[in-house]
Amino acid sequence: MQYRTIGTDPRSQREVSVLSLGAMLFGSKTDEATSYAILDRFVEAGGTFIDTSNNYAFWMDGGQGGQSEELLGRWRRSRGVGAEVVIATKLGGRPLTPGTSFLAGREGLSAKVIRESAERSRERLGVDQLDLLYAHIEDREVPVRETVEGFAELVAEGAVGLLGVSNHRIWRVERARALAAAAGLPGYEVLQYHRSYLPHRLDLPTERDPDGNVGVAGGDLTSYLRSEPGLTLVSYGSLLWGAYTRADKPLGPEYDLPSAPVRRAALREVAEQTGATVNQVVLAWLIGGEIPTIPLVGVSSVAQLEECLGAVDLALTAEQRHRLDTAW
């Protein structure tokens, strides 16, 4: 396994594996025995970075979520896992009413919600401190300053280590970080967005946002990261939920760009040269790219995890990386 440091303050920064394990469906669609087997193998391989959320997976049973955090808490206790494994969780997107979509009403990012939801997450995970806590989705009803101060209070109290943000417009991220910096408060240091080798169209409106998918890493985000090298990007959906390799998982219209066939051909070419799978090439491209990215992989079997782990030590040559980068 390889590792990188997240966070800029020596007092709170952490070293994590360059591959993160997504636990979204652990304890719901993925049963406990399988979830434990995947987690055990990930840690055995040197993995130290696990991702969840307080609303995972509310859509599976018509509830409000929490199954993933609860399973991780049981696994931690049963295995004696401590501070060596960094568990990131999120708040803000938990549905207010069981059986409804978070689009119909969600907890949001008020100071009251941040405090109460963080406490519930700590209880489910069985920890005194949340290693990394994300603002999951935008709350356009609450002043940004209130959200910034709400998160900062938890850091000051020792209830949270590092702060992160996902699925926010970059101007909101910058505004929040600027407010925090001006007040001498901790700000967001880890950004989680959808990023993969195939680019995602940014012009398609979504149910949540008429201005396009707010969770996609586009040019504004990559430009921002170049100017702020102390920030860390964690990418979800890195393997396009199986679409790179599975015929039953076709690409949707959001990937219908002229470059898609060209880039898929480049992937196959590099995979043949290296003897790796297409998925492994995608992950290696993200990990070692110009903007280093920690891919977040969701798997439902140990075999799927093994394929992802194989990407960590896949060293792409300069020529291969150039071939991938310039396939347009």
C-alpha positions as a LaTeX table, in Angstrom:
\begin{tabular}{lrrr}
\hline
Residue & $x$ (\AA) & $y$ (\AA) & $z$ (\AA) \\
\hline
Met1 & 0.00 & 0.00 & 0.00 \\
Gln2 & 1.02 & 3.60 & $-0.53$ \\
Tyr3 & 0.03 & 6.54 & 1.64 \\
Arg4 & $-0.42$ & 10.29 & 1.50 \\
Thr5 & $-1.05$ & 13.00 & 4.07 \\
Ile6 & $-4.38$ & 14.80 & 4.28 \\
Gly7 & $-4.69$ & 18.10 & 6.10 \\
Thr8 & $-2.17$ & 20.90 & 6.49 \\
Asp9 & $-2.04$ & 21.44 & 10.25 \\
Pro10 & 0.52 & 19.08 & 11.86 \\
Arg11 & $-1.79$ & 18.80 & 14.88 \\
Ser12 & $-4.68$ & 17.32 & 12.89 \\
Gln13 & $-3.28$ & 15.98 & 9.60 \\
Arg14 & $-3.48$ & 12.25 & 9.01 \\
Glu15 & $-1.70$ & 9.72 & 6.84 \\
Val16 & $-4.13$ & 7.61 & 4.81 \\
Ser17 & $-3.94$ & 4.97 & 2.11 \\
Val18 & $-4.07$ & 6.25 & $-1.47$ \\
Leu19 & $-7.12$ & 4.06 & $-1.99$ \\
Ser20 & $-10.27$ & 4.64 & 0.06 \\
Leu21 & $-12.92$ & 2.00 & 0.69 \\
Gly22 & $-16.54$ & 3.08 & 0.33 \\
Ala23 & $-18.91$ & 1.53 & 2.87 \\
Met24 & $-22.14$ & 2.95 & 1.44 \\
Leu25 & $-24.00$ & $-0.36$ & 1.19 \\
Phe26 & $-22.37$ & $-2.18$ & 4.09 \\
Gly27 & $-25.04$ & $-3.33$ & 6.50 \\
Ser28 & $-27.84$ & $-3.03$ & 3.93 \\
Lys29 & $-27.39$ & $-4.43$ & 0.42 \\
Thr30 & $-24.04$ & $-5.94$ & 1.36 \\
Asp31 & $-24.61$ & $-8.32$ & 4.27 \\
Glu32 & $-22.60$ & $-8.21$ & 7.47 \\
Ala33 & $-20.40$ & $-11.25$ & 6.79 \\
Thr34 & $-19.42$ & $-9.99$ & 3.33 \\
Ser35 & $-18.89$ & $-6.45$ & 4.64 \\
Tyr36 & $-16.59$ & $-7.74$ & 7.40 \\
Ala37 & $-14.63$ & $-9.85$ & 4.91 \\
Ile38 & $-14.07$ & $-6.83$ & 2.64 \\
Leu39 & $-13.09$ & $-4.58$ & 5.53 \\
Asp40 & $-10.73$ & $-7.19$ & 6.96 \\
Arg41 & $-8.99$ & $-7.68$ & 3.62 \\
Phe42 & $-8.70$ & $-3.93$ & 3.04 \\
Val43 & $-6.97$ & $-3.41$ & 6.39 \\
Glu44 & $-4.80$ & $-6.51$ & 5.88 \\
Ala45 & $-3.59$ & $-4.97$ & 2.60 \\
Gly46 & $-2.65$ & $-1.77$ & 4.40 \\
Gly47 & $-5.83$ & 0.20 & 3.71 \\
Thr48 & $-6.48$ & 2.88 & 6.31 \\
Phe49 & $-9.15$ & 5.15 & 4.76 \\
Ile50 & $-12.86$ & 4.22 & 4.89 \\
Asp51 & $-15.78$ & 6.37 & 3.77 \\
Thr52 & $-19.40$ & 6.45 & 4.93 \\
Ser53 & $-22.25$ & 8.88 & 5.66 \\
Asn54 & $-25.01$ & 9.31 & 8.22 \\
Asn55 & $-27.64$ & 8.79 & 5.50 \\
Tyr56 & $-26.28$ & 5.54 & 4.01 \\
Ala57 & $-28.31$ & 3.74 & 2.86 \\
Phe58 & $-31.74$ & 5.29 & 3.50 \\
Trp59 & $-33.06$ & 4.27 & 0.09 \\
Met60 & $-32.59$ & 0.56 & 0.81 \\
Asp61 & $-35.22$ & 0.20 & 3.55 \\
Gly62 & $-37.24$ & 3.41 & 3.44 \\
Gly63 & $-35.53$ & 4.74 & 6.55 \\
Gln64 & $-33.18$ & 7.63 & 7.19 \\
Gly65 & $-29.87$ & 5.82 & 6.95 \\
Gly66 & $-27.26$ & 4.95 & 9.54 \\
Gln67 & $-26.83$ & 1.26 & 8.68 \\
Ser68 & $-23.35$ & 1.78 & 7.27 \\
Glu69 & $-22.08$ & 3.71 & 10.29 \\
Glu70 & $-23.62$ & 1.15 & 12.63 \\
Leu71 & $-21.94$ & $-1.75$ & 10.83 \\
Leu72 & $-18.57$ & 0.03 & 10.88 \\
Gly73 & $-19.01$ & 0.56 & 14.60 \\
Arg74 & $-19.68$ & $-3.14$ & 15.19 \\
Trp75 & $-16.73$ & $-4.09$ & 12.98 \\
Arg76 & $-14.38$ & $-1.70$ & 14.79 \\
Arg77 & $-15.33$ & $-3.12$ & 18.18 \\
Ser78 & $-15.12$ & $-6.75$ & 17.06 \\
Arg79 & $-11.67$ & $-6.28$ & 15.49 \\
Gly80 & $-10.23$ & $-3.84$ & 18.02 \\
Val81 & $-9.67$ & $-1.24$ & 15.31 \\
Gly82 & $-8.41$ & 2.08 & 16.62 \\
Ala83 & $-6.89$ & 5.32 & 15.40 \\
Glu84 & $-4.81$ & 3.58 & 12.75 \\
Val85 & $-7.89$ & 3.48 & 10.48 \\
Val86 & $-9.36$ & 6.82 & 9.41 \\
Ile87 & $-13.13$ & 6.75 & 8.99 \\
Ala88 & $-14.71$ & 9.66 & 7.15 \\
Thr89 & $-18.42$ & 10.36 & 7.43 \\
Lys90 & $-20.80$ & 13.05 & 6.20 \\
Leu91 & $-23.84$ & 14.96 & 7.39 \\
Gly92 & $-26.36$ & 17.30 & 5.85 \\
Gly93 & $-28.17$ & 14.93 & 3.48 \\
Arg94 & $-30.11$ & 12.75 & 5.92 \\
Pro95 & $-33.86$ & 12.73 & 5.05 \\
Leu96 & $-36.06$ & 14.41 & 7.63 \\
Thr97 & $-38.82$ & 11.85 & 7.20 \\
Pro98 & $-38.33$ & 8.07 & 6.85 \\
Gly99 & $-39.32$ & 6.74 & 3.47 \\
Thr100 & $-38.76$ & 9.99 & 1.59 \\
Ser101 & $-36.02$ & 11.26 & $-0.68$ \\
Phe102 & $-33.61$ & 13.78 & 0.80 \\
Leu103 & $-34.79$ & 16.03 & $-2.03$ \\
Ala104 & $-38.17$ & 16.20 & $-0.27$ \\
Gly105 & $-36.54$ & 17.49 & 2.90 \\
Arg106 & $-33.14$ & 16.96 & 4.47 \\
Glu107 & $-31.43$ & 17.91 & 7.71 \\
Gly108 & $-29.24$ & 20.62 & 6.20 \\
Leu109 & $-26.18$ & 22.34 & 7.62 \\
Ser110 & $-27.37$ & 24.52 & 10.48 \\
Ala111 & $-25.18$ & 24.70 & 13.58 \\
Lys112 & $-27.81$ & 22.74 & 15.54 \\
Val113 & $-27.92$ & 19.94 & 12.97 \\
Ile114 & $-24.14$ & 19.79 & 12.69 \\
Arg115 & $-23.78$ & 19.31 & 16.45 \\
Glu116 & $-26.62$ & 16.81 & 16.85 \\
Ser117 & $-25.87$ & 14.75 & 13.74 \\
Ala118 & $-22.17$ & 14.56 & 14.50 \\
Glu119 & $-22.98$ & 13.24 & 17.96 \\
Arg120 & $-25.25$ & 10.54 & 16.50 \\
Ser121 & $-22.51$ & 9.55 & 14.04 \\
Arg122 & $-19.99$ & 9.27 & 16.87 \\
Glu123 & $-22.41$ & 7.02 & 18.74 \\
Arg124 & $-23.04$ & 4.76 & 15.74 \\
Leu125 & $-19.33$ & 4.51 & 14.92 \\
Gly126 & $-18.37$ & 4.10 & 18.57 \\
Val127 & $-15.69$ & 6.81 & 18.52 \\
Asp128 & $-14.87$ & 9.84 & 20.64 \\
Gln129 & $-13.70$ & 11.81 & 17.62 \\
Leu130 & $-14.81$ & 11.74 & 14.00 \\
Asp131 & $-11.59$ & 11.56 & 11.98 \\
Leu132 & $-12.95$ & 13.44 & 8.97 \\
Leu133 & $-16.40$ & 15.03 & 8.73 \\
Tyr134 & $-17.83$ & 16.29 & 5.44 \\
Ala135 & $-20.59$ & 18.74 & 4.65 \\
His136 & $-22.38$ & 16.30 & 2.36 \\
Ile137 & $-24.53$ & 18.53 & 0.16 \\
Glu138 & $-25.29$ & 22.24 & $-0.10$ \\
Asp139 & $-27.72$ & 23.96 & 2.22 \\
Arg140 & $-28.79$ & 27.16 & 0.52 \\
Glu141 & $-31.08$ & 28.18 & 3.38 \\
Val142 & $-28.41$ & 28.47 & 6.09 \\
Pro143 & $-25.78$ & 31.25 & 6.04 \\
Val144 & $-22.36$ & 29.91 & 5.14 \\
Arg145 & $-20.87$ & 31.55 & 8.25 \\
Glu146 & $-23.19$ & 29.56 & 10.52 \\
Thr147 & $-22.09$ & 26.31 & 8.89 \\
Val148 & $-18.41$ & 27.26 & 9.12 \\
Glu149 & $-18.71$ & 28.17 & 12.79 \\
Gly150 & $-20.76$ & 25.05 & 13.56 \\
Phe151 & $-18.08$ & 22.75 & 12.19 \\
Ala152 & $-15.26$ & 24.76 & 13.79 \\
Glu153 & $-16.83$ & 24.41 & 17.25 \\
Leu154 & $-16.70$ & 20.63 & 16.98 \\
Val155 & $-13.05$ & 20.74 & 15.96 \\
Ala156 & $-12.23$ & 23.02 & 18.89 \\
Glu157 & $-13.96$ & 20.61 & 21.27 \\
Gly158 & $-12.06$ & 17.62 & 19.88 \\
Ala159 & $-15.20$ & 15.94 & 18.54 \\
Val160 & $-13.93$ & 16.21 & 14.95 \\
Gly161 & $-10.43$ & 16.05 & 13.48 \\
Leu162 & $-10.46$ & 17.21 & 9.85 \\
Leu163 & $-13.20$ & 18.92 & 7.85 \\
Gly164 & $-14.28$ & 18.17 & 4.30 \\
Val165 & $-16.93$ & 19.13 & 1.78 \\
Ser166 & $-18.64$ & 17.35 & $-1.10$ \\
Asn167 & $-21.16$ & 18.23 & $-3.78$ \\
His168 & $-20.86$ & 22.01 & $-3.38$ \\
Arg169 & $-20.31$ & 24.68 & $-5.99$ \\
Ile170 & $-16.68$ & 25.72 & $-5.86$ \\
Trp171 & $-17.59$ & 29.33 & $-5.12$ \\
Arg172 & $-19.35$ & 28.08 & $-1.98$ \\
Val173 & $-16.29$ & 26.07 & $-0.97$ \\
Glu174 & $-14.03$ & 29.08 & $-1.44$ \\
Arg175 & $-16.44$ & 31.39 & 0.41 \\
Ala176 & $-16.56$ & 28.98 & 3.36 \\
Arg177 & $-12.78$ & 28.58 & 3.45 \\
Ala178 & $-12.26$ & 32.34 & 3.18 \\
Leu179 & $-14.64$ & 32.98 & 6.08 \\
Ala180 & $-12.88$ & 30.35 & 8.17 \\
Ala181 & $-9.43$ & 31.74 & 7.37 \\
Ala182 & $-10.47$ & 35.31 & 8.17 \\
Ala183 & $-11.82$ & 34.19 & 11.54 \\
Gly184 & $-8.85$ & 31.97 & 12.33 \\
Leu185 & $-11.06$ & 28.88 & 12.23 \\
Pro186 & $-10.42$ & 25.45 & 10.68 \\
Gly187 & $-11.86$ & 25.07 & 7.20 \\
Tyr188 & $-12.50$ & 22.40 & 4.61 \\
Glu189 & $-9.32$ & 20.54 & 3.64 \\
Val190 & $-10.68$ & 17.45 & 1.84 \\
Leu191 & $-12.97$ & 17.74 & $-1.18$ \\
Gln192 & $-15.05$ & 14.78 & $-2.37$ \\
Tyr193 & $-16.49$ & 14.86 & $-5.88$ \\
His194 & $-17.19$ & 12.53 & $-8.77$ \\
Arg195 & $-14.11$ & 12.18 & $-10.96$ \\
Ser196 & $-13.04$ & 9.46 & $-13.35$ \\
Tyr197 & $-11.01$ & 9.05 & $-16.51$ \\
Leu198 & $-14.00$ & 9.63 & $-18.77$ \\
Pro199 & $-15.18$ & 13.22 & $-18.37$ \\
His200 & $-18.75$ & 13.87 & $-17.28$ \\
Arg201 & $-20.90$ & 16.42 & $-19.08$ \\
Leu202 & $-21.44$ & 19.52 & $-17.00$ \\
Asp203 & $-24.31$ & 21.04 & $-18.96$ \\
Leu204 & $-27.08$ & 18.61 & $-18.04$ \\
Pro205 & $-29.55$ & 19.84 & $-15.39$ \\
Thr206 & $-30.43$ & 17.49 & $-12.54$ \\
Glu207 & $-33.43$ & 17.14 & $-10.27$ \\
Arg208 & $-31.40$ & 18.80 & $-7.54$ \\
Asp209 & $-29.80$ & 21.57 & $-9.58$ \\
Pro210 & $-30.88$ & 23.20 & $-12.86$ \\
Asp211 & $-27.30$ & 24.45 & $-13.32$ \\
Gly212 & $-25.94$ & 20.93 & $-13.75$ \\
Asn213 & $-24.56$ & 18.23 & $-11.51$ \\
Val214 & $-22.93$ & 20.02 & $-8.59$ \\
Gly215 & $-21.05$ & 16.88 & $-7.57$ \\
Val216 & $-18.93$ & 16.53 & $-10.71$ \\
Ala217 & $-15.29$ & 17.57 & $-10.75$ \\
Gly218 & $-15.05$ & 19.97 & $-13.66$ \\
Gly219 & $-12.55$ & 22.58 & $-14.78$ \\
Asp220 & $-13.38$ & 24.98 & $-11.95$ \\
Leu221 & $-12.53$ & 22.34 & $-9.36$ \\
Thr222 & $-9.32$ & 21.13 & $-10.99$ \\
Ser223 & $-8.17$ & 24.73 & $-11.45$ \\
Tyr224 & $-8.94$ & 25.43 & $-7.81$ \\
Leu225 & $-6.97$ & 22.38 & $-6.68$ \\
Arg226 & $-3.94$ & 23.47 & $-8.72$ \\
Ser227 & $-3.97$ & 26.79 & $-6.90$ \\
Glu228 & $-4.51$ & 25.16 & $-3.50$ \\
Pro229 & $-2.09$ & 22.21 & $-3.37$ \\
Gly230 & $-2.73$ & 21.67 & 0.34 \\
Leu231 & $-6.24$ & 20.41 & $-0.41$ \\
Thr232 & $-7.00$ & 16.75 & $-1.06$ \\
Leu233 & $-9.40$ & 15.42 & $-3.69$ \\
Val234 & $-11.26$ & 12.18 & $-3.00$ \\
Ser235 & $-13.17$ & 10.89 & $-6.02$ \\
Tyr236 & $-16.34$ & 8.83 & $-5.87$ \\
Gly237 & $-17.76$ & 6.90 & $-8.81$ \\
Ser238 & $-14.20$ & 6.49 & $-10.08$ \\
Leu239 & $-15.05$ & 3.26 & $-11.92$ \\
Leu240 & $-18.39$ & 4.56 & $-13.21$ \\
Trp241 & $-20.27$ & 1.98 & $-11.18$ \\
Gly242 & $-19.00$ & $-0.85$ & $-13.38$ \\
Ala243 & $-19.58$ & 0.77 & $-16.77$ \\
Tyr244 & $-15.95$ & 0.48 & $-17.89$ \\
Thr245 & $-16.11$ & $-3.31$ & $-18.01$ \\
Arg246 & $-19.70$ & $-4.51$ & $-17.70$ \\
Ala247 & $-22.01$ & $-4.74$ & $-20.71$ \\
Asp248 & $-25.03$ & $-4.57$ & $-18.39$ \\
Lys249 & $-23.89$ & $-1.17$ & $-17.10$ \\
Pro250 & $-23.98$ & 1.10 & $-20.18$ \\
Leu251 & $-22.77$ & 4.67 & $-20.00$ \\
Gly252 & $-25.55$ & 7.20 & $-19.62$ \\
Pro253 & $-26.05$ & 10.43 & $-21.59$ \\
Glu254 & $-23.90$ & 12.27 & $-19.04$ \\
Tyr255 & $-20.83$ & 10.63 & $-20.64$ \\
Asp256 & $-21.96$ & 11.15 & $-24.23$ \\
Leu257 & $-19.03$ & 13.25 & $-25.39$ \\
Pro258 & $-16.98$ & 12.96 & $-28.61$ \\
Ser259 & $-13.91$ & 12.07 & $-26.56$ \\
Ala260 & $-15.48$ & 9.01 & $-24.90$ \\
Pro261 & $-14.67$ & 6.41 & $-27.62$ \\
Val262 & $-11.15$ & 7.79 & $-28.03$ \\
Arg263 & $-10.43$ & 7.66 & $-24.32$ \\
Arg264 & $-11.89$ & 4.17 & $-23.95$ \\
Ala265 & $-9.61$ & 2.99 & $-26.74$ \\
Ala266 & $-6.61$ & 4.54 & $-24.97$ \\
Leu267 & $-7.58$ & 2.75 & $-21.77$ \\
Arg268 & $-7.75$ & $-0.61$ & $-23.52$ \\
Glu269 & $-4.39$ & 0.04 & $-25.20$ \\
Val270 & $-2.63$ & 0.85 & $-21.92$ \\
Ala271 & $-4.30$ & $-2.06$ & $-20.17$ \\
Glu272 & $-2.95$ & $-4.43$ & $-22.81$ \\
Gln273 & 0.54 & $-2.96$ & $-22.49$ \\
Thr274 & 0.61 & $-3.29$ & $-18.71$ \\
Gly275 & $-1.29$ & $-6.55$ & $-18.34$ \\
Ala276 & $-3.63$ & $-4.73$ & $-15.96$ \\
Thr277 & $-7.39$ & $-4.44$ & $-16.14$ \\
Val278 & $-9.09$ & $-1.32$ & $-17.48$ \\
Asn279 & $-10.37$ & $-0.57$ & $-13.97$ \\
Gln280 & $-6.84$ & $-0.75$ & $-12.58$ \\
Val281 & $-5.57$ & 1.65 & $-15.23$ \\
Val282 & $-8.30$ & 4.15 & $-14.35$ \\
Leu283 & $-7.42$ & 3.99 & $-10.65$ \\
Ala284 & $-3.68$ & 4.25 & $-11.30$ \\
Trp285 & $-4.28$ & 7.26 & $-13.57$ \\
Leu286 & $-6.16$ & 9.01 & $-10.77$ \\
Ile287 & $-3.70$ & 8.15 & $-8.01$ \\
Gly288 & $-0.61$ & 9.29 & $-9.87$ \\
Gly289 & $-2.03$ & 12.13 & $-11.93$ \\
Glu290 & $-1.11$ & 15.79 & $-12.14$ \\
Ile291 & $-3.82$ & 16.39 & $-9.56$ \\
Pro292 & $-3.27$ & 13.46 & $-7.18$ \\
Thr293 & $-6.61$ & 11.90 & $-6.34$ \\
Ile294 & $-7.63$ & 9.36 & $-3.73$ \\
Pro295 & $-10.13$ & 7.10 & $-5.51$ \\
Leu296 & $-13.06$ & 5.96 & $-3.40$ \\
Val297 & $-14.03$ & 2.44 & $-4.46$ \\
Gly298 & $-17.27$ & 0.70 & $-3.61$ \\
Val299 & $-17.11$ & $-3.08$ & $-3.86$ \\
Ser300 & $-19.48$ & $-5.91$ & $-3.01$ \\
Ser301 & $-16.95$ & $-8.76$ & $-2.86$ \\
Val302 & $-13.39$ & $-9.44$ & $-1.81$ \\
Ala303 & $-12.58$ & $-10.33$ & $-5.43$ \\
Gln304 & $-13.63$ & $-6.85$ & $-6.58$ \\
Leu305 & $-11.51$ & $-5.33$ & $-3.84$ \\
Glu306 & $-8.49$ & $-7.37$ & $-4.91$ \\
Glu307 & $-8.73$ & $-5.91$ & $-8.41$ \\
Cys308 & $-8.77$ & $-2.39$ & $-6.98$ \\
Leu309 & $-5.86$ & $-3.08$ & $-4.65$ \\
Gly310 & $-3.85$ & $-4.19$ & $-7.68$ \\
Ala311 & $-3.99$ & $-0.64$ & $-9.02$ \\
Val312 & $-1.96$ & 0.81 & $-6.15$ \\
Asp313 & 1.32 & $-0.63$ & $-7.39$ \\
Leu314 & 0.56 & $-0.13$ & $-11.09$ \\
Ala315 & 3.23 & 2.31 & $-12.27$ \\
Leu316 & 2.24 & 3.92 & $-15.55$ \\
Thr317 & 5.16 & 5.09 & $-17.67$ \\
Ala318 & 5.41 & 8.70 & $-18.77$ \\
Glu319 & 4.49 & 7.59 & $-22.30$ \\
Gln320 & 1.43 & 5.70 & $-21.11$ \\
Arg321 & 0.25 & 8.59 & $-18.99$ \\
His322 & 0.78 & 10.97 & $-21.92$ \\
Arg323 & $-1.26$ & 8.63 & $-24.14$ \\
Leu324 & $-4.12$ & 8.68 & $-21.61$ \\
Asp325 & $-3.94$ & 12.41 & $-20.95$ \\
Thr326 & $-3.97$ & 13.41 & $-24.61$ \\
Ala327 & $-6.69$ & 11.03 & $-25.83$ \\
Trp328 & $-9.24$ & 13.56 & $-27.06$ \\
\hline
\end{tabular}
